[in-house]
Amino acid sequence: MLSKSVAMYAGLCLLVGGVFTPPNLKAQEAGAKVTPPPKVLVIDLEFLKPGKSGSLHQKTESAFVTAAKNAKSQNYYLASQAVSGPPRTIFTFGYDSFAAFEKQLKEDATGPMAAQLDSAFQADGELLASLQRSVFVLHDDMSVNAPCAIGTMRYFQITRVKLHPGQRKNWEEFVKMWKDAVTKTDPDAHIAVFSEAYGWESGGVWLLIHPMKSVAEVDTLNANNEKFRQNVGDWAHYQELLGAAFESSQSNLFAFDPSMSYVSDDWVKADPTFWNKK
């Protein structure tokens, strides 16, 4: 985790979220389906044993994809590989409600895929050093232009914020200032804000998930720093809120992995060359 002093810098450079959307991407997005982020987001985090990544992991994960395709499952998911931090894979699943999440849990346990999933989990488990699942809920009021043509994106920048106990009020005031400044700095930004409802640290953990077409967009994000600071207005108060509310913050990049993902036809149509990659 970053120290508090570094976290203040992250509040400028990493939490601004302002992203330049290139004209060619806008043209591509114009023909792709724009969808909102899920109201309930489930994230499975897998750390692999040394030497068990790459093709070995892709092979075991392909069993899950095959099972889902054979059952014509509507439970789509996205796999992403860490570009920064320890080697790890995240799998993201989206649901409209906790009732929908429960329905999927029951289907996985007793439905037509149950036997295949048991076998796939056993094979995949041999490669894993650890597995962690967390459940998050979306905060539309805190998010910035969250709906996007996600099938055209290739990366996530995920900023994880841990709050000090009792700092919800300061956090909400901070986010209000942050969101207003981001909207003024870059109206094309797409950032979804989630809080952790269930997990190892379900109290005071927030995610700012920012899909990107290219890592090169970070260059423009950094170039917007001064503009963002001006749009904040009361910069001293902004830093005061950040220092009071944040226990820690950390940002990482994750690259979409089509070989381990099971996505909808809408995503595939957005870029068949990428999503049909094996």
VEXMI-287088 format. One record per residue (C-alpha): z, y, x; residue number from 1; residue in one letter. Coordinates in nm, 2 decimals, m for minus. Last residue first. Layout:
BEGIN
<rec><w>Z</w><v>Y</v><u>X</u><num>NUM</num><residuo>a</residuo></rec>
...
This chain:
BEGIN
<rec><w>m2.86</w><v>m1.79</v><u>m0.70</u><num>278</num><residuo>k</residuo></rec>
<rec><w>m3.01</w><v>m1.46</v><u>m0.81</u><num>277</num><residuo>k</residuo></rec>
<rec><w>m3.08</w><v>m1.45</v><u>m1.18</u><num>276</num><residuo>n</residuo></rec>
<rec><w>m2.87</w><v>m1.14</v><u>m1.22</u><num>275</num><residuo>w</residuo></rec>
<rec><w>m3.04</w><v>m0.94</v><u>m0.95</u><num>274</num><residuo>f</residuo></rec>
<rec><w>m3.41</w><v>m1.01</v><u>m1.02</u><num>273</num><residuo>t</residuo></rec>
<rec><w>m3.34</w><v>m1.00</v><u>m1.40</u><num>272</num><residuo>p</residuo></rec>
<rec><w>m3.22</w><v>m0.64</v><u>m1.39</u><num>271</num><residuo>d</residuo></rec>
<rec><w>m3.12</w><v>m0.49</v><u>m1.73</u><num>270</num><residuo>a</residuo></rec>
<rec><w>m3.26</w><v>m0.80</v><u>m1.90</u><num>269</num><residuo>k</residuo></rec>
<rec><w>m2.98</w><v>m1.00</v><u>m1.73</u><num>268</num><residuo>v</residuo></rec>
<rec><w>m2.71</w><v>m0.77</v><u>m1.86</u><num>267</num><residuo>w</residuo></rec>
<rec><w>m2.84</w><v>m0.78</v><u>m2.21</u><num>266</num><residuo>d</residuo></rec>
<rec><w>m2.87</w><v>m1.16</v><u>m2.19</u><num>265</num><residuo>d</residuo></rec>
<rec><w>m2.49</w><v>m1.17</v><u>m2.14</u><num>264</num><residuo>s</residuo></rec>
<rec><w>m2.32</w><v>m1.26</v><u>m1.81</u><num>263</num><residuo>v</residuo></rec>
<rec><w>m2.17</w><v>m1.57</v><u>m1.65</u><num>262</num><residuo>y</residuo></rec>
<rec><w>m2.09</w><v>m1.47</v><u>m1.29</u><num>261</num><residuo>s</residuo></rec>
<rec><w>m2.05</w><v>m1.68</v><u>m0.97</u><num>260</num><residuo>m</residuo></rec>
<rec><w>m2.41</w><v>m1.64</v><u>m0.84</u><num>259</num><residuo>s</residuo></rec>
<rec><w>m2.43</w><v>m1.29</v><u>m0.97</u><num>258</num><residuo>p</residuo></rec>
<rec><w>m2.16</w><v>m1.16</v><u>m0.73</u><num>257</num><residuo>d</residuo></rec>
<rec><w>m2.08</w><v>m0.79</v><u>m0.80</u><num>256</num><residuo>f</residuo></rec>
<rec><w>m1.94</w><v>m0.61</v><u>m0.50</u><num>255</num><residuo>a</residuo></rec>
<rec><w>m1.58</w><v>m0.49</v><u>m0.49</u><num>254</num><residuo>f</residuo></rec>
<rec><w>m1.45</w><v>m0.18</v><u>m0.33</u><num>253</num><residuo>l</residuo></rec>
<rec><w>m1.08</w><v>m0.09</v><u>m0.28</u><num>252</num><residuo>n</residuo></rec>
<rec><w>m0.84</w><v>0.19</v><u>m0.36</u><num>251</num><residuo>s</residuo></rec>
<rec><w>m0.47</w><v>0.19</v><u>m0.32</u><num>250</num><residuo>q</residuo></rec>
<rec><w>m0.19</w><v>0.39</v><u>m0.47</u><num>249</num><residuo>s</residuo></rec>
<rec><w>0.19</w><v>0.40</v><u>m0.42</u><num>248</num><residuo>s</residuo></rec>
<rec><w>0.51</w><v>0.52</v><u>m0.59</u><num>247</num><residuo>e</residuo></rec>
<rec><w>0.31</w><v>0.79</v><u>m0.77</u><num>246</num><residuo>f</residuo></rec>
<rec><w>0.48</w><v>1.00</v><u>m1.03</u><num>245</num><residuo>a</residuo></rec>
<rec><w>0.66</w><v>1.27</v><u>m0.84</u><num>244</num><residuo>a</residuo></rec>
<rec><w>0.40</w><v>1.31</v><u>m0.56</u><num>243</num><residuo>g</residuo></rec>
<rec><w>0.11</w><v>1.32</v><u>m0.80</u><num>242</num><residuo>l</residuo></rec>
<rec><w>0.28</w><v>1.57</v><u>m1.03</u><num>241</num><residuo>l</residuo></rec>
<rec><w>0.36</w><v>1.80</v><u>m0.73</u><num>240</num><residuo>e</residuo></rec>
<rec><w>0.00</w><v>1.76</v><u>m0.60</u><num>239</num><residuo>q</residuo></rec>
<rec><w>m0.14</w><v>1.88</v><u>m0.94</u><num>238</num><residuo>y</residuo></rec>
<rec><w>0.12</w><v>2.16</v><u>m0.95</u><num>237</num><residuo>h</residuo></rec>
<rec><w>0.00</w><v>2.29</v><u>m0.61</u><num>236</num><residuo>a</residuo></rec>
<rec><w>m0.36</w><v>2.25</v><u>m0.71</u><num>235</num><residuo>w</residuo></rec>
<rec><w>m0.33</w><v>2.47</v><u>m1.02</u><num>234</num><residuo>d</residuo></rec>
<rec><w>m0.70</w><v>2.49</v><u>m1.10</u><num>233</num><residuo>g</residuo></rec>
<rec><w>m0.82</w><v>2.13</v><u>m1.09</u><num>232</num><residuo>v</residuo></rec>
<rec><w>m1.18</w><v>2.26</v><u>m1.10</u><num>231</num><residuo>n</residuo></rec>
<rec><w>m1.14</w><v>2.42</v><u>m0.75</u><num>230</num><residuo>q</residuo></rec>
<rec><w>m1.01</w><v>2.09</v><u>m0.61</u><num>229</num><residuo>r</residuo></rec>
<rec><w>m1.30</w><v>1.90</v><u>m0.77</u><num>228</num><residuo>f</residuo></rec>
<rec><w>m1.55</w><v>2.14</v><u>m0.61</u><num>227</num><residuo>k</residuo></rec>
<rec><w>m1.38</w><v>2.09</v><u>m0.27</u><num>226</num><residuo>e</residuo></rec>
<rec><w>m1.39</w><v>1.71</v><u>m0.30</u><num>225</num><residuo>n</residuo></rec>
<rec><w>m1.75</w><v>1.69</v><u>m0.43</u><num>224</num><residuo>n</residuo></rec>
<rec><w>m1.89</w><v>1.59</v><u>m0.09</u><num>223</num><residuo>a</residuo></rec>
<rec><w>m1.65</w><v>1.29</v><u>m0.09</u><num>222</num><residuo>n</residuo></rec>
<rec><w>m1.80</w><v>1.17</v><u>m0.42</u><num>221</num><residuo>l</residuo></rec>
<rec><w>m2.15</w><v>1.23</v><u>m0.29</u><num>220</num><residuo>t</residuo></rec>
<rec><w>m2.08</w><v>1.00</v><u>0.01</u><num>219</num><residuo>d</residuo></rec>
<rec><w>m1.91</w><v>0.75</v><u>m0.23</u><num>218</num><residuo>v</residuo></rec>
<rec><w>m2.24</w><v>0.72</v><u>m0.41</u><num>217</num><residuo>e</residuo></rec>
<rec><w>m2.38</w><v>0.54</v><u>m0.10</u><num>216</num><residuo>a</residuo></rec>
<rec><w>m2.17</w><v>0.24</v><u>m0.22</u><num>215</num><residuo>v</residuo></rec>
<rec><w>m2.45</w><v>0.19</v><u>m0.47</u><num>214</num><residuo>s</residuo></rec>
<rec><w>m2.48</w><v>0.14</v><u>m0.85</u><num>213</num><residuo>k</residuo></rec>
<rec><w>m2.12</w><v>0.22</v><u>m0.91</u><num>212</num><residuo>m</residuo></rec>
<rec><w>m1.86</w><v>0.11</v><u>m1.16</u><num>211</num><residuo>p</residuo></rec>
<rec><w>m1.52</w><v>0.31</v><u>m1.16</u><num>210</num><residuo>h</residuo></rec>
<rec><w>m1.21</w><v>0.12</v><u>m1.26</u><num>209</num><residuo>i</residuo></rec>
<rec><w>m0.89</w><v>0.33</v><u>m1.26</u><num>208</num><residuo>l</residuo></rec>
<rec><w>m0.61</w><v>0.07</v><u>m1.28</u><num>207</num><residuo>l</residuo></rec>
<rec><w>m0.25</w><v>0.13</v><u>m1.37</u><num>206</num><residuo>w</residuo></rec>
<rec><w>0.08</w><v>m0.04</v><u>m1.29</u><num>205</num><residuo>v</residuo></rec>
<rec><w>0.40</w><v>0.11</v><u>m1.43</u><num>204</num><residuo>g</residuo></rec>
<rec><w>0.56</w><v>m0.21</v><u>m1.55</u><num>203</num><residuo>g</residuo></rec>
<rec><w>0.36</w><v>m0.53</v><u>m1.56</u><num>202</num><residuo>s</residuo></rec>
<rec><w>0.42</w><v>m0.62</v><u>m1.20</u><num>201</num><residuo>e</residuo></rec>
<rec><w>0.35</w><v>m0.99</v><u>m1.17</u><num>200</num><residuo>w</residuo></rec>
<rec><w>0.13</w><v>m0.98</v><u>m1.48</u><num>199</num><residuo>g</residuo></rec>
<rec><w>0.12</w><v>m0.87</v><u>m1.84</u><num>198</num><residuo>y</residuo></rec>
<rec><w>0.04</w><v>m0.53</v><u>m2.00</u><num>197</num><residuo>a</residuo></rec>
<rec><w>m0.11</w><v>m0.36</v><u>m1.70</u><num>196</num><residuo>e</residuo></rec>
<rec><w>m0.25</w><v>m0.02</v><u>m1.78</u><num>195</num><residuo>s</residuo></rec>
<rec><w>m0.62</w><v>0.06</v><u>m1.79</u><num>194</num><residuo>f</residuo></rec>
<rec><w>m0.84</w><v>0.36</v><u>m1.72</u><num>193</num><residuo>v</residuo></rec>
<rec><w>m1.22</w><v>0.34</v><u>m1.74</u><num>192</num><residuo>a</residuo></rec>
<rec><w>m1.42</w><v>0.57</v><u>m1.52</u><num>191</num><residuo>i</residuo></rec>
<rec><w>m1.79</w><v>0.66</v><u>m1.57</u><num>190</num><residuo>h</residuo></rec>
<rec><w>m1.89</w><v>1.00</v><u>m1.41</u><num>189</num><residuo>a</residuo></rec>
<rec><w>m2.21</w><v>1.17</v><u>m1.54</u><num>188</num><residuo>d</residuo></rec>
<rec><w>m2.03</w><v>1.50</v><u>m1.63</u><num>187</num><residuo>p</residuo></rec>
<rec><w>m1.94</w><v>1.54</v><u>m1.26</u><num>186</num><residuo>d</residuo></rec>
<rec><w>m1.71</w><v>1.82</v><u>m1.15</u><num>185</num><residuo>t</residuo></rec>
<rec><w>m1.62</w><v>1.95</v><u>m1.49</u><num>184</num><residuo>k</residuo></rec>
<rec><w>m1.55</w><v>1.61</v><u>m1.63</u><num>183</num><residuo>t</residuo></rec>
<rec><w>m1.36</w><v>1.51</v><u>m1.31</u><num>182</num><residuo>v</residuo></rec>
<rec><w>m1.14</w><v>1.83</v><u>m1.34</u><num>181</num><residuo>a</residuo></rec>
<rec><w>m1.05</w><v>1.77</v><u>m1.70</u><num>180</num><residuo>d</residuo></rec>
<rec><w>m0.97</w><v>1.40</v><u>m1.63</u><num>179</num><residuo>k</residuo></rec>
<rec><w>m0.75</w><v>1.49</v><u>m1.33</u><num>178</num><residuo>w</residuo></rec>
<rec><w>m0.55</w><v>1.75</v><u>m1.52</u><num>177</num><residuo>m</residuo></rec>
<rec><w>m0.49</w><v>1.52</v><u>m1.81</u><num>176</num><residuo>k</residuo></rec>
<rec><w>m0.42</w><v>1.23</v><u>m1.57</u><num>175</num><residuo>v</residuo></rec>
<rec><w>m0.15</w><v>1.44</v><u>m1.40</u><num>174</num><residuo>f</residuo></rec>
<rec><w>0.01</w><v>1.53</v><u>m1.73</u><num>173</num><residuo>e</residuo></rec>
<rec><w>0.01</w><v>1.16</v><u>m1.83</u><num>172</num><residuo>e</residuo></rec>
<rec><w>0.16</w><v>1.06</v><u>m1.50</u><num>171</num><residuo>w</residuo></rec>
<rec><w>0.43</w><v>1.33</v><u>m1.53</u><num>170</num><residuo>n</residuo></rec>
<rec><w>0.53</w><v>1.19</v><u>m1.87</u><num>169</num><residuo>k</residuo></rec>
<rec><w>0.52</w><v>0.83</v><u>m1.76</u><num>168</num><residuo>r</residuo></rec>
<rec><w>0.75</w><v>0.89</v><u>m1.46</u><num>167</num><residuo>q</residuo></rec>
<rec><w>1.05</w><v>0.69</v><u>m1.57</u><num>166</num><residuo>g</residuo></rec>
<rec><w>1.02</w><v>0.43</v><u>m1.30</u><num>165</num><residuo>p</residuo></rec>
<rec><w>0.79</w><v>0.53</v><u>m1.01</u><num>164</num><residuo>h</residuo></rec>
<rec><w>0.43</w><v>0.46</v><u>m1.08</u><num>163</num><residuo>l</residuo></rec>
<rec><w>0.20</w><v>0.20</v><u>m0.91</u><num>162</num><residuo>k</residuo></rec>
<rec><w>m0.16</w><v>0.31</v><u>m0.90</u><num>161</num><residuo>v</residuo></rec>
<rec><w>m0.45</w><v>0.07</v><u>m0.84</u><num>160</num><residuo>r</residuo></rec>
<rec><w>m0.79</w><v>0.23</v><u>m0.77</u><num>159</num><residuo>t</residuo></rec>
<rec><w>m1.08</w><v>0.00</v><u>m0.83</u><num>158</num><residuo>i</residuo></rec>
<rec><w>m1.42</w><v>0.10</v><u>m0.70</u><num>157</num><residuo>q</residuo></rec>
<rec><w>m1.65</w><v>m0.15</v><u>m0.86</u><num>156</num><residuo>f</residuo></rec>
<rec><w>m2.00</w><v>m0.24</v><u>m0.74</u><num>155</num><residuo>y</residuo></rec>
<rec><w>m2.35</w><v>m0.34</v><u>m0.85</u><num>154</num><residuo>r</residuo></rec>
<rec><w>m2.42</w><v>m0.15</v><u>m1.17</u><num>153</num><residuo>m</residuo></rec>
<rec><w>m2.73</w><v>m0.19</v><u>m1.39</u><num>152</num><residuo>t</residuo></rec>
<rec><w>m2.56</w><v>m0.44</v><u>m1.62</u><num>151</num><residuo>g</residuo></rec>
<rec><w>m2.28</w><v>m0.19</v><u>m1.68</u><num>150</num><residuo>i</residuo></rec>
<rec><w>m2.50</w><v>0.04</v><u>m1.87</u><num>149</num><residuo>a</residuo></rec>
<rec><w>m2.21</w><v>0.28</v><u>m1.94</u><num>148</num><residuo>c</residuo></rec>
<rec><w>m1.93</w><v>0.35</v><u>m2.17</u><num>147</num><residuo>p</residuo></rec>
<rec><w>m1.63</w><v>0.51</v><u>m1.99</u><num>146</num><residuo>a</residuo></rec>
<rec><w>m1.71</w><v>0.88</v><u>m2.02</u><num>145</num><residuo>n</residuo></rec>
<rec><w>m1.38</w><v>0.95</v><u>m1.85</u><num>144</num><residuo>v</residuo></rec>
<rec><w>m1.08</w><v>0.74</v><u>m1.95</u><num>143</num><residuo>s</residuo></rec>
<rec><w>m0.74</w><v>0.88</v><u>m2.03</u><num>142</num><residuo>m</residuo></rec>
<rec><w>m0.79</w><v>0.89</v><u>m2.41</u><num>141</num><residuo>d</residuo></rec>
<rec><w>m0.97</w><v>0.56</v><u>m2.41</u><num>140</num><residuo>d</residuo></rec>
<rec><w>m0.67</w><v>0.38</v><u>m2.25</u><num>139</num><residuo>h</residuo></rec>
<rec><w>m0.77</w><v>0.02</v><u>m2.21</u><num>138</num><residuo>l</residuo></rec>
<rec><w>m0.52</w><v>m0.27</v><u>m2.19</u><num>137</num><residuo>v</residuo></rec>
<rec><w>m0.46</w><v>m0.49</v><u>m1.89</u><num>136</num><residuo>f</residuo></rec>
<rec><w>m0.39</w><v>m0.86</v><u>m1.84</u><num>135</num><residuo>v</residuo></rec>
<rec><w>m0.31</w><v>m1.01</v><u>m1.50</u><num>134</num><residuo>s</residuo></rec>
<rec><w>m0.39</w><v>m1.35</v><u>m1.36</u><num>133</num><residuo>r</residuo></rec>
<rec><w>m0.31</w><v>m1.46</v><u>m1.00</u><num>132</num><residuo>q</residuo></rec>
<rec><w>m0.45</w><v>m1.75</v><u>m0.80</u><num>131</num><residuo>l</residuo></rec>
<rec><w>m0.34</w><v>m1.85</v><u>m0.45</u><num>130</num><residuo>s</residuo></rec>
<rec><w>m0.46</w><v>m2.03</v><u>m0.14</u><num>129</num><residuo>a</residuo></rec>
<rec><w>m0.76</w><v>m2.16</v><u>m0.33</u><num>128</num><residuo>l</residuo></rec>
<rec><w>m1.02</w><v>m2.41</v><u>m0.21</u><num>127</num><residuo>l</residuo></rec>
<rec><w>m0.87</w><v>m2.73</v><u>m0.36</u><num>126</num><residuo>e</residuo></rec>
<rec><w>m0.82</w><v>m2.54</v><u>m0.68</u><num>125</num><residuo>g</residuo></rec>
<rec><w>m1.19</w><v>m2.51</v><u>m0.73</u><num>124</num><residuo>d</residuo></rec>
<rec><w>m1.23</w><v>m2.88</v><u>m0.76</u><num>123</num><residuo>a</residuo></rec>
<rec><w>m0.94</w><v>m2.92</v><u>m1.00</u><num>122</num><residuo>q</residuo></rec>
<rec><w>m1.04</w><v>m2.62</v><u>m1.21</u><num>121</num><residuo>f</residuo></rec>
<rec><w>m1.40</w><v>m2.75</v><u>m1.24</u><num>120</num><residuo>a</residuo></rec>
<rec><w>m1.27</w><v>m3.09</v><u>m1.36</u><num>119</num><residuo>s</residuo></rec>
<rec><w>m1.04</w><v>m2.93</v><u>m1.62</u><num>118</num><residuo>d</residuo></rec>
<rec><w>m1.32</w><v>m2.70</v><u>m1.73</u><num>117</num><residuo>l</residuo></rec>
<rec><w>m1.56</w><v>m2.98</v><u>m1.79</u><num>116</num><residuo>q</residuo></rec>
<rec><w>m1.31</w><v>m3.16</v><u>m2.00</u><num>115</num><residuo>a</residuo></rec>
<rec><w>m1.23</w><v>m2.85</v><u>m2.21</u><num>114</num><residuo>a</residuo></rec>
<rec><w>m1.58</w><v>m2.72</v><u>m2.25</u><num>113</num><residuo>m</residuo></rec>
<rec><w>m1.63</w><v>m2.86</v><u>m2.61</u><num>112</num><residuo>p</residuo></rec>
<rec><w>m1.31</w><v>m2.70</v><u>m2.73</u><num>111</num><residuo>g</residuo></rec>
<rec><w>m0.94</w><v>m2.79</v><u>m2.69</u><num>110</num><residuo>t</residuo></rec>
<rec><w>m0.80</w><v>m2.59</v><u>m2.40</u><num>109</num><residuo>a</residuo></rec>
<rec><w>m1.08</w><v>m2.34</v><u>m2.34</u><num>108</num><residuo>d</residuo></rec>
<rec><w>m1.12</w><v>m2.29</v><u>m2.71</u><num>107</num><residuo>e</residuo></rec>
<rec><w>m0.75</w><v>m2.22</v><u>m2.75</u><num>106</num><residuo>k</residuo></rec>
<rec><w>m0.75</w><v>m1.97</v><u>m2.47</u><num>105</num><residuo>l</residuo></rec>
<rec><w>m1.06</w><v>m1.81</v><u>m2.62</u><num>104</num><residuo>q</residuo></rec>
<rec><w>m0.89</w><v>m1.76</v><u>m2.95</u><num>103</num><residuo>k</residuo></rec>
<rec><w>m0.59</w><v>m1.61</v><u>m2.78</u><num>102</num><residuo>e</residuo></rec>
<rec><w>m0.81</w><v>m1.35</v><u>m2.61</u><num>101</num><residuo>f</residuo></rec>
<rec><w>m0.98</w><v>m1.26</v><u>m2.94</u><num>100</num><residuo>a</residuo></rec>
<rec><w>m0.63</w><v>m1.21</v><u>m3.10</u><num>99</num><residuo>a</residuo></rec>
<rec><w>m0.54</w><v>m1.00</v><u>m2.80</u><num>98</num><residuo>f</residuo></rec>
<rec><w>m0.82</w><v>m0.77</v><u>m2.90</u><num>97</num><residuo>s</residuo></rec>
<rec><w>m1.18</w><v>m0.67</v><u>m2.83</u><num>96</num><residuo>d</residuo></rec>
<rec><w>m1.20</w><v>m0.89</v><u>m2.52</u><num>95</num><residuo>y</residuo></rec>
<rec><w>m1.32</w><v>m0.86</v><u>m2.16</u><num>94</num><residuo>g</residuo></rec>
<rec><w>m1.31</w><v>m1.11</v><u>m1.87</u><num>93</num><residuo>f</residuo></rec>
<rec><w>m1.31</w><v>m1.00</v><u>m1.51</u><num>92</num><residuo>t</residuo></rec>
<rec><w>m1.31</w><v>m1.25</v><u>m1.22</u><num>91</num><residuo>f</residuo></rec>
<rec><w>m1.19</w><v>m1.12</v><u>m0.88</u><num>90</num><residuo>i</residuo></rec>
<rec><w>m1.27</w><v>m1.28</v><u>m0.55</u><num>89</num><residuo>t</residuo></rec>
<rec><w>m1.08</w><v>m1.23</v><u>m0.22</u><num>88</num><residuo>r</residuo></rec>
<rec><w>m1.12</w><v>m1.16</v><u>0.15</u><num>87</num><residuo>p</residuo></rec>
<rec><w>m0.84</w><v>m0.92</v><u>0.24</u><num>86</num><residuo>p</residuo></rec>
<rec><w>m0.90</w><v>m0.54</v><u>0.21</u><num>85</num><residuo>g</residuo></rec>
<rec><w>m1.25</w><v>m0.40</v><u>0.16</u><num>84</num><residuo>s</residuo></rec>
<rec><w>m1.58</w><v>m0.54</v><u>0.03</u><num>83</num><residuo>v</residuo></rec>
<rec><w>m1.40</w><v>m0.78</v><u>m0.20</u><num>82</num><residuo>a</residuo></rec>
<rec><w>m1.63</w><v>m1.01</v><u>m0.40</u><num>81</num><residuo>q</residuo></rec>
<rec><w>m1.69</w><v>m0.96</v><u>m0.77</u><num>80</num><residuo>s</residuo></rec>
<rec><w>m1.73</w><v>m1.22</v><u>m1.05</u><num>79</num><residuo>a</residuo></rec>
<rec><w>m1.81</w><v>m1.10</v><u>m1.40</u><num>78</num><residuo>l</residuo></rec>
<rec><w>m1.73</w><v>m1.29</v><u>m1.72</u><num>77</num><residuo>y</residuo></rec>
<rec><w>m1.89</w><v>m1.38</v><u>m2.05</u><num>76</num><residuo>y</residuo></rec>
<rec><w>m1.70</w><v>m1.57</v><u>m2.32</u><num>75</num><residuo>n</residuo></rec>
<rec><w>m1.99</w><v>m1.60</v><u>m2.57</u><num>74</num><residuo>q</residuo></rec>
<rec><w>m2.02</w><v>m1.97</v><u>m2.47</u><num>73</num><residuo>s</residuo></rec>
<rec><w>m2.35</w><v>m2.15</v><u>m2.51</u><num>72</num><residuo>k</residuo></rec>
<rec><w>m2.16</w><v>m2.48</v><u>m2.45</u><num>71</num><residuo>a</residuo></rec>
<rec><w>m2.41</w><v>m2.58</v><u>m2.18</u><num>70</num><residuo>n</residuo></rec>
<rec><w>m2.41</w><v>m2.23</v><u>m2.04</u><num>69</num><residuo>k</residuo></rec>
<rec><w>m2.03</w><v>m2.21</v><u>m2.02</u><num>68</num><residuo>a</residuo></rec>
<rec><w>m2.00</w><v>m2.55</v><u>m1.85</u><num>67</num><residuo>a</residuo></rec>
<rec><w>m2.28</w><v>m2.46</v><u>m1.60</u><num>66</num><residuo>t</residuo></rec>
<rec><w>m2.10</w><v>m2.13</v><u>m1.52</u><num>65</num><residuo>v</residuo></rec>
<rec><w>m1.77</w><v>m2.31</v><u>m1.46</u><num>64</num><residuo>f</residuo></rec>
<rec><w>m1.94</w><v>m2.57</v><u>m1.24</u><num>63</num><residuo>a</residuo></rec>
<rec><w>m2.11</w><v>m2.30</v><u>m1.04</u><num>62</num><residuo>s</residuo></rec>
<rec><w>m1.77</w><v>m2.18</v><u>m0.93</u><num>61</num><residuo>e</residuo></rec>
<rec><w>m1.72</w><v>m2.50</v><u>m0.73</u><num>60</num><residuo>t</residuo></rec>
<rec><w>m2.05</w><v>m2.45</v><u>m0.55</u><num>59</num><residuo>k</residuo></rec>
<rec><w>m2.01</w><v>m2.08</v><u>m0.50</u><num>58</num><residuo>q</residuo></rec>
<rec><w>m1.67</w><v>m2.15</v><u>m0.33</u><num>57</num><residuo>h</residuo></rec>
<rec><w>m1.83</w><v>m2.39</v><u>m0.08</u><num>56</num><residuo>l</residuo></rec>
<rec><w>m2.13</w><v>m2.16</v><u>m0.03</u><num>55</num><residuo>s</residuo></rec>
<rec><w>m1.92</w><v>m1.87</v><u>0.09</u><num>54</num><residuo>g</residuo></rec>
<rec><w>m1.54</w><v>m1.91</v><u>0.11</u><num>53</num><residuo>s</residuo></rec>
<rec><w>m1.33</w><v>m2.21</v><u>0.21</u><num>52</num><residuo>k</residuo></rec>
<rec><w>m1.30</w><v>m2.14</v><u>0.59</u><num>51</num><residuo>g</residuo></rec>
<rec><w>m0.95</w><v>m2.01</v><u>0.56</u><num>50</num><residuo>p</residuo></rec>
<rec><w>m0.80</w><v>m2.08</v><u>0.21</u><num>49</num><residuo>k</residuo></rec>
<rec><w>m0.92</w><v>m1.86</v><u>m0.07</u><num>48</num><residuo>l</residuo></rec>
<rec><w>m0.74</w><v>m1.58</v><u>m0.25</u><num>47</num><residuo>f</residuo></rec>
<rec><w>m0.84</w><v>m1.56</v><u>m0.62</u><num>46</num><residuo>e</residuo></rec>
<rec><w>m0.76</w><v>m1.28</v><u>m0.86</u><num>45</num><residuo>l</residuo></rec>
<rec><w>m0.82</w><v>m1.34</v><u>m1.23</u><num>44</num><residuo>d</residuo></rec>
<rec><w>m0.85</w><v>m1.02</v><u>m1.43</u><num>43</num><residuo>i</residuo></rec>
<rec><w>m0.82</w><v>m1.00</v><u>m1.80</u><num>42</num><residuo>v</residuo></rec>
<rec><w>m0.92</w><v>m0.68</v><u>m1.97</u><num>41</num><residuo>l</residuo></rec>
<rec><w>m0.83</w><v>m0.60</v><u>m2.33</u><num>40</num><residuo>v</residuo></rec>
<rec><w>m1.00</w><v>m0.31</v><u>m2.50</u><num>39</num><residuo>k</residuo></rec>
<rec><w>m1.32</w><v>m0.39</v><u>m2.32</u><num>38</num><residuo>p</residuo></rec>
<rec><w>m1.53</w><v>m0.12</v><u>m2.16</u><num>37</num><residuo>p</residuo></rec>
<rec><w>m1.78</w><v>0.05</v><u>m2.38</u><num>36</num><residuo>p</residuo></rec>
<rec><w>m2.15</w><v>m0.06</v><u>m2.38</u><num>35</num><residuo>t</residuo></rec>
<rec><w>m2.48</w><v>0.10</v><u>m2.29</u><num>34</num><residuo>v</residuo></rec>
<rec><w>m2.78</w><v>m0.13</v><u>m2.31</u><num>33</num><residuo>k</residuo></rec>
<rec><w>m3.04</w><v>m0.08</v><u>m2.05</u><num>32</num><residuo>a</residuo></rec>
<rec><w>m3.37</w><v>0.12</v><u>m2.09</u><num>31</num><residuo>g</residuo></rec>
<rec><w>m3.22</w><v>0.46</v><u>m2.02</u><num>30</num><residuo>a</residuo></rec>
<rec><w>m3.00</w><v>0.30</v><u>m1.75</u><num>29</num><residuo>e</residuo></rec>
<rec><w>m3.31</w><v>0.25</v><u>m1.54</u><num>28</num><residuo>q</residuo></rec>
<rec><w>m3.43</w><v>0.61</v><u>m1.58</u><num>27</num><residuo>a</residuo></rec>
<rec><w>m3.08</w><v>0.73</v><u>m1.50</u><num>26</num><residuo>k</residuo></rec>
<rec><w>m3.08</w><v>0.51</v><u>m1.19</u><num>25</num><residuo>l</residuo></rec>
<rec><w>m3.40</w><v>0.66</v><u>m1.07</u><num>24</num><residuo>n</residuo></rec>
<rec><w>m3.26</w><v>1.01</v><u>m1.12</u><num>23</num><residuo>p</residuo></rec>
<rec><w>m2.95</w><v>0.93</v><u>m0.90</u><num>22</num><residuo>p</residuo></rec>
<rec><w>m2.61</w><v>0.94</v><u>m1.07</u><num>21</num><residuo>t</residuo></rec>
<rec><w>m2.37</w><v>1.15</v><u>m0.86</u><num>20</num><residuo>f</residuo></rec>
<rec><w>m2.02</w><v>1.02</v><u>m0.90</u><num>19</num><residuo>v</residuo></rec>
<rec><w>m1.70</w><v>1.21</v><u>m0.96</u><num>18</num><residuo>g</residuo></rec>
<rec><w>m1.41</w><v>0.95</v><u>m0.95</u><num>17</num><residuo>g</residuo></rec>
<rec><w>m1.16</w><v>1.21</v><u>m0.84</u><num>16</num><residuo>v</residuo></rec>
<rec><w>m0.90</w><v>0.94</v><u>m0.77</u><num>15</num><residuo>l</residuo></rec>
<rec><w>m1.03</w><v>0.85</v><u>m0.43</u><num>14</num><residuo>l</residuo></rec>
<rec><w>m1.07</w><v>1.18</v><u>m0.24</u><num>13</num><residuo>c</residuo></rec>
<rec><w>m0.82</w><v>1.41</v><u>m0.40</u><num>12</num><residuo>l</residuo></rec>
<rec><w>m0.55</w><v>1.18</v><u>m0.53</u><num>11</num><residuo>g</residuo></rec>
<rec><w>m0.62</w><v>0.97</v><u>m0.23</u><num>10</num><residuo>a</residuo></rec>
<rec><w>m0.50</w><v>1.26</v><u>m0.01</u><num>9</num><residuo>y</residuo></rec>
<rec><w>m0.17</w><v>1.26</v><u>m0.21</u><num>8</num><residuo>m</residuo></rec>
<rec><w>m0.16</w><v>0.88</v><u>m0.16</u><num>7</num><residuo>a</residuo></rec>
<rec><w>m0.16</w><v>0.94</v><u>0.21</u><num>6</num><residuo>v</residuo></rec>
<rec><w>0.17</w><v>1.12</v><u>0.19</u><num>5</num><residuo>s</residuo></rec>
<rec><w>0.31</w><v>0.86</v><u>m0.05</u><num>4</num><residuo>k</residuo></rec>
<rec><w>0.23</w><v>0.58</v><u>0.19</u><num>3</num><residuo>s</residuo></rec>
<rec><w>m0.06</w><v>0.36</v><u>0.11</u><num>2</num><residuo>l</residuo></rec>
<rec><w>0.00</w><v>0.00</v><u>0.00</u><num>1</num><residuo>m</residuo></rec>
